[in-house]
């Protein structure tokens, strides 16, 4: 008998094993919803699939006569703009600051403690400061995402760059590389796949900060919408919105993974792909 | 005698009150193949790090062609380590072209056009000599350990260094592969007229490849304060074809858990 830890599922088996829990959750929901509606036909907590579909049609395929736009589309556009701007700024800052901190001991001594200090502050605690300093508009929401994820990303990238083996650095110098050439040709390319990995890992926290900021002060956005309809116990809107957010997050994750494999094949072992 | 390539003048290396190397006094002639052996902790690596520029002497001077050695690694000293010598994100050909990129392109860090083609040609010629012609587009992770070391050697030679430093270059390889590498490095040494310093744990390898063997160890030993005496070159053998065998006095030299095989 093989040990359990050596039993690996086949391709089809893996698909089934992954599909089964998802399907089980869906079936469980439908059964529970049916049971609640049998007891009380106007139950709002677990809307029936039909009610959810009606809400999807209302939110995703129907133009809202008051706003003149499809709610899901404007919410998604607003949220994605904030998320991508925030993550873009955080990623760009990480690439420059993290690379320099990792490569240059002088900068590490100077900036390391500052980044470490910022990283331990809970970003949500900074939200009032951001609202006061930048107003309730887009800037403070984007800033919250940046402040929330950039310190973590910078520290991770800096430690990754600092961990490039000394042998490689000596070799590069013995081939005549200057600080600039080594940063450009040795550190930067080896930092890039790690940066993309950091980006993927930071997507989760970035969504948390986005939804929080939108819940507190906003008039459009995915987070704004679900906190707005919460007042009416509108689970039929909240559930599809949450699933939509999950799909967006998965799609972004897969796109960045694809980019990493496409442009940095050496960083992905054959087994992984 | 011709002027030495590399000279050590009364070199000491100390960390705090721990003395690692003491009174190292050596000249290395151009074209020499110097093997460096000795037990662990005898300062072989420190000695090599002095030459690469990763370490500076506490006292004394290291001279390259009569000039004080630059205290950081530079292109006149090529180096091959046991591991991590090649860049994992560059293909075989780009690993070798990198040295020419650095020499010819201070801002962009890479050559373009005709210069790039000339550099690739030069790199290909060198890779052909180490037997990597068929793997030019591969990444190092796709190569075996022996092929990675071949690449590391080609990469180190592209800038035509005055001296080539090898830090246990074949230590991680299978015995058969190691024999191939011995033949390769001997050929390169003769064909390119290289000056080589090689640190090795393998005393047979040291005597087979080198034309001079340095053994590092402590000359004196204080049982109360062992750290107060440093190592130096206690044996210095010039080898000819007749004296390739490991001499008697060397056999007892690696007592502390080191084997000669």
Interface residues (C-beta under 8 A of the other chain):
Chain A: X165 X166 X167 X168 X170 X171 X172 X173 X174 X175 X176 X177 X178 X180 X181 X184 X185 X186 X189 X190 X264 X265 X266 X267 X269
Chain B: X52 X53 X54 X72 X73 X74 X75 X77 X78 X79 X81 X83 X84 X85 X86 X87 X88 X89 X90 X98 X99 X101 X102 X103 X105 X106 X107 X109 X110 X139 X140 X141 X152 X155 X156 X158 X159 X161
